[in-house]
């Protein structure tokens, strides 16, 4: 066994044991789902940032940097912009409602605002999309372990899936927040050390410029290049404003100040971090100018561009990023099944301990299905795009309109969900996969807004045309 793999195994066991130790204090759904609403700015900052820095933000973004250049910043940078809007616009509003109504999930809020039918439909859609993004995190773990330590993909998926399932199942959000803090320290230390060392190792910035593809004159352009650029705003900003995993972490804040400060600072940190993986991907061209799979750029840098000790820290950093995002996804799966489906539709009279058992069981099932799907799906960015697009076209309009349009009801919400998902799916099946701003998912988002507005106007006209009863 290589020293690098041994270090990773020790680190994995340490995270799992720490999570189990924290989880001893979790004996209620209030602790499991919303950490008893006690998260201050520091823990909220850590758990939001750790959730946002995952496979797409590391392996995926480095691959885009390798392929497209500096414009790959927008893949993670767009998420930071969405997180700013969550911190200062949507988050505080939803936190106040959640505290007043004792809400645990986004499904709870959807039922409070629209009714049980909307809650059920969204819960079902999220289960499908969330499994895809969970698989994306595990694929990234497996790739890195394969290149750096020679671990087969199946074993890599099992290691990553096992760690996050153990510590999340032990204590839910309370455990995740504390484990995420540890993971975040390792993550930032690893990437912070990697940039100067790799840059020095390749021979400075001049070597990176010399290794850039001669066929591209936009490789060092910030706004767009290759398939990357500001067009990612349409896909990622809505998804990170209304992501159930992030909103439910916001529910765990102790007050509005913690929401604004913790989530706001995580957005700033995410915007700065967004430069690091693309830069590492661009540096990888010096070592391997013609990778068949650009998403292997980060593992190449860890293997060829760093001393063994720092490379091991870099591996732990990437592992931390992927696992911390994976537990946020498992959070969505477990809470959605236990609260939005089981308690609401199958066992309305279920007690607190029963729901806690179901949530933990759902976490185990979700983790297992995520591992199986990861073994089958081929790429990271491909699997993540499935989730982000589904999230945007199904949830963005109902959540935002629900906060600001008082007359909106079940009909408007269902029209928005049905219109957005059906149009995006139809265009996708028809082969509309353009990389620019107008693609299947932005058109689906527009269709969602149009469907919502049309039903709102029609129902309003019907109400006005009805006799007042006087």
C-alpha positions as CSV (number, residue, x, y, z in Angstrom):
1,X,0.0,0.0,0.0
2,X,1.4,3.4,-1.0
3,X,2.0,6.0,1.8
4,X,-0.5,8.4,0.0
5,X,-3.3,5.8,0.1
6,X,-2.5,5.0,3.7
7,X,-2.7,8.6,4.7
8,X,-6.1,8.9,2.9
9,X,-7.4,5.9,4.7
10,X,-6.3,7.2,8.1
11,X,-7.9,10.6,7.2
12,X,-11.1,8.9,6.1
13,X,-11.4,6.9,9.3
14,X,-10.6,10.0,11.4
15,X,-13.5,11.9,9.7
16,X,-15.9,9.0,10.2
17,X,-15.0,8.6,13.9
18,X,-15.2,12.4,14.5
19,X,-18.7,12.4,12.9
20,X,-19.8,9.4,15.0
21,X,-18.6,11.2,18.2
22,X,-20.5,14.4,17.4
23,X,-23.5,12.3,16.4
24,X,-23.9,10.9,19.9
25,X,-25.7,14.1,20.9
26,X,-28.2,13.8,18.1
27,X,-31.4,12.2,19.4
28,X,-34.1,14.3,17.7
29,X,-35.1,15.4,14.2
30,X,-34.5,19.0,15.3
31,X,-30.9,18.2,15.8
32,X,-30.6,16.0,12.7
33,X,-32.4,18.3,10.3
34,X,-31.5,21.8,11.5
35,X,-28.8,21.4,14.2
36,X,-31.3,22.7,16.7
37,X,-31.1,26.1,14.9
38,X,-27.8,26.9,16.7
39,X,-25.3,27.4,13.9
40,X,-23.4,30.7,14.3
41,X,-21.6,32.5,11.5
42,X,-18.4,30.4,11.6
43,X,-20.1,27.0,11.4
44,X,-22.6,28.2,8.8
45,X,-19.7,29.7,6.8
46,X,-17.8,26.4,6.9
47,X,-20.7,24.1,6.1
48,X,-22.0,26.3,3.2
49,X,-18.6,26.8,1.7
50,X,-17.7,23.1,2.1
51,X,-20.9,22.1,0.4
52,X,-20.3,24.5,-2.5
53,X,-16.7,23.3,-3.1
54,X,-17.2,19.8,-4.5
55,X,-16.5,17.8,-7.6
56,X,-17.6,20.5,-10.0
57,X,-15.6,23.1,-8.2
58,X,-12.3,21.1,-8.1
59,X,-12.0,18.3,-10.6
60,X,-14.6,19.7,-13.0
61,X,-13.3,23.3,-12.9
62,X,-9.7,22.2,-13.3
63,X,-10.8,20.2,-16.3
64,X,-12.6,23.2,-17.8
65,X,-9.5,25.4,-17.1
66,X,-7.4,22.8,-18.9
67,X,-9.7,22.9,-21.9
68,X,-11.0,26.5,-22.0
69,X,-8.6,28.6,-20.0
70,X,-9.3,31.4,-17.5
71,X,-13.0,31.7,-18.4
72,X,-13.6,28.5,-16.5
73,X,-13.8,30.8,-13.4
74,X,-17.4,31.3,-14.2
75,X,-18.3,27.7,-13.4
76,X,-17.6,28.3,-9.7
77,X,-17.9,32.1,-9.8
78,X,-21.5,31.8,-10.9
79,X,-22.2,29.7,-7.9
80,X,-20.7,32.4,-5.7
81,X,-23.0,35.0,-7.2
82,X,-26.0,32.8,-6.5
83,X,-24.7,32.4,-2.9
84,X,-24.6,36.2,-2.5
85,X,-28.3,36.4,-3.4
86,X,-29.0,33.5,-1.0
87,X,-27.2,35.4,1.8
88,X,-28.9,38.8,1.5
89,X,-32.2,38.1,-0.3
90,X,-33.8,34.7,-0.2
91,X,-32.0,33.2,2.9
92,X,-33.1,35.7,5.6
93,X,-36.7,35.6,4.3
94,X,-36.9,31.8,4.4
95,X,-35.1,31.6,7.7
96,X,-37.7,33.8,9.4
97,X,-40.6,31.7,8.0
98,X,-38.8,28.5,8.9
99,X,-38.3,29.6,12.5
100,X,-41.9,30.9,12.9
101,X,-43.4,27.7,11.4
102,X,-40.8,25.2,12.6
103,X,-40.0,24.1,9.1
104,X,-37.2,21.6,8.4
105,X,-37.1,21.2,4.7
106,X,-37.8,23.2,1.5
107,X,-40.6,20.7,1.0
108,X,-42.1,22.0,4.3
109,X,-42.0,25.5,2.9
110,X,-43.5,24.5,-0.4
111,X,-46.5,22.9,1.4
112,X,-46.9,25.9,3.7
113,X,-46.9,28.2,0.6
114,X,-48.6,26.0,-2.1
115,X,-49.9,22.7,-0.7
116,X,-49.0,19.0,-0.5
117,X,-49.2,18.3,-4.2
118,X,-46.4,20.7,-5.0
119,X,-44.3,19.3,-2.2
120,X,-44.7,15.7,-3.5
121,X,-43.8,16.5,-7.1
122,X,-40.7,18.5,-6.1
123,X,-39.6,15.8,-3.7
124,X,-39.8,13.2,-6.5
125,X,-37.9,15.4,-8.9
126,X,-35.2,16.1,-6.4
127,X,-34.6,12.5,-5.6
128,X,-33.9,11.8,-9.3
129,X,-31.6,14.8,-9.8
130,X,-29.9,14.6,-6.4
131,X,-28.7,11.0,-7.1
132,X,-27.0,12.3,-10.2
133,X,-25.1,15.0,-8.4
134,X,-24.2,12.6,-5.6
135,X,-22.7,10.3,-8.2
136,X,-20.8,13.2,-9.7
137,X,-19.0,13.8,-6.4
138,X,-18.1,10.1,-6.1
139,X,-16.9,9.9,-9.7
140,X,-14.4,12.7,-8.9
141,X,-13.1,11.0,-5.8
142,X,-12.6,7.8,-7.8
143,X,-10.8,9.5,-10.6
144,X,-8.4,11.2,-8.3
145,X,-7.7,8.0,-6.3
146,X,-7.2,6.1,-9.5
147,X,-4.6,8.5,-11.0
148,X,-2.8,9.3,-7.7
149,X,-2.9,6.0,-5.9
150,X,-3.9,3.4,-8.5
151,X,-7.2,2.7,-6.8
152,X,-9.9,1.2,-9.1
153,X,-13.0,3.3,-9.7
154,X,-15.3,0.9,-7.9
155,X,-13.1,1.0,-4.8
156,X,-12.8,4.8,-4.9
157,X,-16.5,5.2,-5.1
158,X,-17.0,2.8,-2.1
159,X,-14.4,4.7,0.0
160,X,-16.0,8.2,-0.7
161,X,-19.5,6.9,-0.3
162,X,-18.7,5.0,2.8
163,X,-17.1,8.0,4.6
164,X,-19.9,10.5,4.0
165,X,-22.6,8.0,4.7
166,X,-21.1,7.0,8.1
167,X,-20.6,10.5,9.5
168,X,-23.8,12.0,8.0
169,X,-26.0,9.2,9.2
170,X,-24.6,9.6,12.7
171,X,-25.8,13.1,13.2
172,X,-27.2,14.9,10.1
173,X,-26.6,18.7,9.9
174,X,-25.1,18.9,13.3
175,X,-22.4,16.3,12.4
176,X,-21.9,17.7,8.9
177,X,-21.3,21.3,10.2
178,X,-18.4,20.2,12.5
179,X,-16.9,17.7,10.1
180,X,-17.1,20.3,7.3
181,X,-15.1,22.7,9.4
182,X,-12.2,20.1,9.5
183,X,-12.6,19.3,5.8
184,X,-12.5,23.0,4.9
185,X,-9.2,23.6,6.8
186,X,-7.6,20.7,4.9
187,X,-9.2,21.8,1.6
188,X,-8.0,25.4,1.7
189,X,-4.5,24.4,3.0
190,X,-4.1,21.9,0.2
191,X,-5.1,24.2,-2.7
192,X,-3.4,27.2,-1.1
193,X,0.0,25.4,-1.1
194,X,-0.5,23.7,-4.5
195,X,-0.8,26.9,-6.6
196,X,2.7,28.4,-5.8
197,X,4.4,25.1,-5.8
198,X,3.0,23.9,-9.1
199,X,3.6,27.2,-10.7
200,X,7.2,27.1,-9.6
201,X,7.5,23.5,-10.7
202,X,6.3,24.2,-14.3
203,X,8.8,27.1,-14.7
204,X,6.6,30.1,-14.0
205,X,3.7,31.8,-15.8
206,X,5.7,32.0,-19.1
207,X,5.6,28.2,-19.3
208,X,1.9,28.2,-18.8
209,X,1.5,30.7,-21.6
210,X,3.7,28.7,-23.9
211,X,1.7,25.5,-23.2
212,X,-1.6,27.1,-24.1
213,X,-3.4,25.7,-27.2
214,X,-2.2,27.6,-30.3
215,X,-5.7,27.1,-31.9
216,X,-7.4,29.3,-29.2
217,X,-7.1,33.0,-29.0
218,X,-9.5,33.2,-26.0
219,X,-7.6,30.9,-23.6
220,X,-6.6,33.8,-21.3
221,X,-9.8,35.7,-21.8
222,X,-12.0,36.0,-18.7
223,X,-15.5,36.5,-20.1
224,X,-15.6,33.5,-22.5
225,X,-13.5,30.9,-24.1
226,X,-14.1,27.5,-25.5
227,X,-17.3,26.2,-23.9
228,X,-16.9,28.2,-20.7
229,X,-17.8,31.8,-19.7
230,X,-20.4,34.1,-18.4
231,X,-23.2,31.9,-19.9
232,X,-22.8,29.7,-16.9
233,X,-24.7,32.4,-15.0
234,X,-28.0,31.2,-16.3
235,X,-27.5,27.6,-15.2
236,X,-25.8,28.0,-11.9
237,X,-27.0,31.3,-10.3
238,X,-30.7,30.1,-9.9
239,X,-29.6,26.7,-8.7
240,X,-27.4,28.1,-5.9
241,X,-30.1,30.6,-4.8
242,X,-32.7,27.9,-4.2
243,X,-30.7,24.7,-3.6
244,X,-32.6,22.7,-1.0
245,X,-29.3,21.5,0.5
246,X,-28.1,25.1,1.1
247,X,-31.5,26.5,2.2
248,X,-31.8,23.7,4.8
249,X,-28.4,24.6,6.1
250,X,-29.6,28.2,6.4
251,X,-32.5,26.9,8.4
252,X,-30.0,25.8,11.0
253,X,-28.7,29.3,11.6
254,X,-29.3,30.8,15.0
255,X,-30.4,34.2,13.7
256,X,-30.6,36.4,10.6
257,X,-27.2,37.9,11.3
258,X,-25.6,34.4,11.1
259,X,-27.3,33.9,7.8
260,X,-26.1,37.1,6.2
261,X,-22.6,37.0,7.7
262,X,-21.9,33.2,7.4
263,X,-23.4,32.7,3.9
264,X,-22.2,36.1,2.7
265,X,-18.6,35.4,3.7
266,X,-18.8,31.9,2.1
267,X,-19.8,33.6,-1.2
268,X,-16.7,35.9,-1.1
269,X,-14.4,32.9,-0.3
270,X,-16.0,30.9,-3.1
271,X,-15.4,33.7,-5.6
272,X,-11.7,33.8,-4.7
273,X,-11.4,30.0,-4.7
274,X,-12.9,29.9,-8.2
275,X,-9.6,31.0,-9.6
276,X,-7.6,28.2,-8.2
277,X,-8.8,25.0,-9.9
278,X,-8.8,26.6,-13.4
279,X,-5.3,27.8,-12.9
280,X,-4.2,24.4,-11.8
281,X,-5.9,23.0,-14.9
282,X,-4.0,25.4,-17.1
283,X,-0.7,24.5,-15.5
284,X,-1.5,20.8,-16.2
285,X,-1.0,21.5,-19.9
286,X,2.8,21.9,-19.2
287,X,2.9,18.3,-18.0
288,X,0.3,16.7,-20.3
289,X,-0.6,18.9,-23.3
290,X,-3.0,16.5,-24.9
291,X,-5.1,14.7,-22.3
292,X,-7.8,12.6,-23.8
293,X,-10.0,13.4,-20.8
294,X,-9.6,17.0,-19.6
295,X,-11.2,16.2,-16.2
296,X,-8.0,14.3,-15.3
297,X,-6.1,17.6,-15.2
298,X,-6.2,18.0,-11.5
299,X,-5.0,14.4,-10.7
300,X,-2.2,15.0,-13.2
301,X,-1.1,18.1,-11.3
302,X,-1.3,16.3,-7.9
303,X,0.8,13.4,-9.3
304,X,3.4,15.2,-11.4
305,X,3.5,18.8,-10.1
306,X,3.9,18.4,-6.3
307,X,6.4,16.8,-3.9
308,X,4.9,13.6,-2.4
309,X,4.0,15.1,1.0
310,X,2.3,18.1,-0.5
311,X,0.7,15.9,-3.1
312,X,-0.8,13.8,-0.3
313,X,-2.2,16.9,1.3
314,X,-3.6,18.0,-2.1
315,X,-5.3,14.6,-2.4
316,X,-6.7,15.0,1.1
317,X,-7.9,18.5,0.0
318,X,-9.7,17.1,-3.1
319,X,-11.2,14.2,-1.1
320,X,-12.4,16.8,1.5
321,X,-14.1,18.8,-1.2
322,X,-15.9,15.9,-2.7
323,X,-17.0,14.3,0.5
324,X,-18.2,17.6,2.0
325,X,-20.4,18.3,-1.0
326,X,-21.6,14.7,-1.1
327,X,-22.8,14.9,2.5
328,X,-24.8,18.0,1.6
329,X,-26.5,16.1,-1.2
330,X,-27.1,13.2,1.1
331,X,-28.7,15.7,3.5
332,X,-31.2,16.6,0.7
333,X,-32.0,13.0,0.0
334,X,-32.5,11.9,3.6
335,X,-34.6,14.9,4.7
336,X,-36.7,14.9,1.5
337,X,-37.6,11.2,1.8
338,X,-38.2,11.2,5.6
339,X,-40.0,14.6,6.0
340,X,-41.4,15.4,2.6
341,X,-42.6,11.9,1.6
342,X,-42.7,9.5,4.6
343,X,-44.1,11.8,7.3
344,X,-46.4,13.8,5.0
345,X,-47.9,11.1,2.9
346,X,-47.3,7.7,4.5
347,X,-47.2,8.2,8.3
348,X,-48.5,11.6,9.3
349,X,-48.7,10.5,12.9
350,X,-45.1,9.2,13.1
351,X,-43.2,10.3,16.2
352,X,-39.9,12.1,16.3
353,X,-37.7,9.0,16.9
354,X,-39.4,7.1,14.0
355,X,-38.7,10.0,11.6
356,X,-35.1,10.1,12.8
357,X,-34.8,6.3,12.0
358,X,-36.3,6.8,8.6
359,X,-33.9,9.8,7.9
360,X,-30.9,7.7,8.8
361,X,-32.2,4.8,6.7
362,X,-32.8,7.1,3.8
363,X,-29.2,8.3,4.1
364,X,-27.9,4.8,3.9
365,X,-30.1,3.9,0.9
366,X,-29.2,7.2,-0.9
367,X,-25.5,6.7,-0.3
368,X,-25.7,3.2,-1.7
369,X,-27.7,4.3,-4.8
370,X,-25.2,7.2,-5.3
371,X,-22.3,4.7,-5.4
372,X,-24.0,2.4,-7.9
373,X,-24.9,5.4,-10.2
374,X,-21.3,6.7,-9.9
375,X,-20.0,3.4,-11.2
376,X,-22.2,3.8,-14.3
377,X,-22.0,7.5,-15.2
378,X,-18.9,8.6,-17.2
379,X,-18.2,12.3,-16.4
380,X,-18.4,14.8,-13.5
381,X,-19.6,17.9,-15.3
382,X,-22.2,15.9,-17.2
383,X,-23.7,14.5,-14.1
384,X,-23.7,17.8,-12.3
385,X,-25.4,19.6,-15.2
386,X,-28.3,17.2,-14.9
387,X,-28.9,18.3,-11.3
388,X,-28.3,22.0,-11.7
389,X,-30.6,22.3,-14.7
390,X,-33.4,20.2,-13.0
391,X,-33.1,22.3,-9.9
392,X,-33.4,25.6,-11.8
393,X,-36.3,24.8,-14.1
394,X,-38.4,23.1,-11.3
395,X,-37.8,25.2,-8.2
396,X,-36.5,28.7,-9.0
397,X,-39.7,30.3,-10.1
398,X,-42.0,28.7,-7.5
399,X,-39.6,29.6,-4.6
400,X,-38.9,33.2,-5.7
401,X,-42.5,33.9,-6.7
402,X,-43.8,32.3,-3.6
403,X,-41.8,34.9,-1.5
404,X,-43.0,37.9,-3.5
405,X,-46.3,37.2,-5.3
406,X,-49.1,36.8,-2.7
407,X,-51.8,35.7,-5.2
408,X,-49.7,32.8,-6.5
409,X,-51.2,29.4,-5.6
410,X,-51.0,25.7,-6.4
411,X,-52.0,26.1,-10.1
412,X,-49.2,28.7,-10.7
413,X,-46.6,26.5,-9.0
414,X,-47.6,23.4,-10.9
415,X,-47.6,25.3,-14.2
416,X,-44.1,26.6,-13.5
417,X,-42.7,23.2,-12.6
418,X,-44.5,21.4,-15.5
419,X,-43.7,24.1,-18.1
420,X,-40.0,24.4,-17.1
421,X,-39.2,20.7,-16.8
422,X,-41.2,19.6,-19.9
423,X,-39.7,22.3,-22.2
424,X,-36.1,21.7,-21.0
425,X,-36.5,17.9,-21.4
426,X,-38.1,18.2,-24.8
427,X,-35.3,20.5,-26.1
428,X,-32.7,18.2,-24.5
429,X,-34.2,15.1,-26.2
430,X,-34.3,17.1,-29.5
431,X,-30.6,17.7,-29.3
432,X,-30.6,21.3,-28.3
433,X,-27.3,21.4,-26.3
434,X,-25.8,24.8,-27.3
435,X,-23.1,26.0,-24.9
436,X,-24.1,29.6,-25.2
437,X,-26.6,31.5,-23.0
438,X,-29.7,30.3,-24.8
439,X,-29.8,26.5,-24.4
440,X,-32.3,23.9,-23.3
441,X,-32.1,24.9,-19.6
442,X,-32.3,28.7,-20.0
443,X,-35.2,28.3,-22.3
444,X,-36.8,25.9,-19.8
445,X,-36.3,28.5,-17.1
446,X,-38.0,31.1,-19.3
447,X,-40.8,28.7,-20.0
448,X,-41.3,28.1,-16.3
449,X,-41.7,31.9,-15.7
450,X,-44.0,32.3,-18.7
451,X,-46.2,29.4,-17.5
452,X,-46.4,30.8,-14.0
453,X,-47.3,34.3,-15.3
454,X,-50.0,33.0,-17.8
455,X,-51.8,31.0,-15.1
456,X,-51.5,33.9,-12.6
457,X,-53.1,36.3,-15.1
458,X,-55.8,33.9,-16.3
459,X,-56.9,33.1,-12.7
460,X,-56.8,36.8,-11.8
461,X,-59.1,37.6,-14.7
462,X,-61.5,34.9,-13.6
463,X,-61.6,36.1,-10.1
464,X,-62.4,39.7,-11.2
465,X,-65.1,38.4,-13.6
466,X,-66.9,36.5,-10.9
467,X,-69.8,38.2,-9.0
468,X,-68.8,39.7,-5.7
469,X,-71.7,38.0,-3.9
470,X,-73.3,41.3,-2.8
